[in-house]
Amino acid sequence: PPTALAIVRGSAALLAAPDGEMLARLGAGATVTVTGRSTDGRHVAVFTAAGVPGWVLTDRLFLYGGDDLVEVEQALGAGPIATILAEAME
């Protein structure tokens, strides 16, 4: 799947699901890898530099390269995404 880079503006909640329970607070300037978007486009699926997956409100991010993001139902961490990309390149 296409991925993008995002930088947190102000601060943002890392959520377990769109509009779900907060897993962590991301500080201003934190970077996340974006792996998809929610059906309504209000949230994006991300993983943090530590590899923790979750969801963030789109308006809390400066998003770079997100034009081709696909709708996803689950936020994946770095490991599964790397495997998917490697398989796609074979």
Buried (B, 14 or more C-beta within 10 A) or exposed (E): BEBBBBBBEEEBBBBEBBEEEEBBEBEEEBBBBBBBBBEEEEBBBBBBEEEBBBBBBBEBBEBEEBEEBEEBEEBBBBEEBEEBEEEEEE
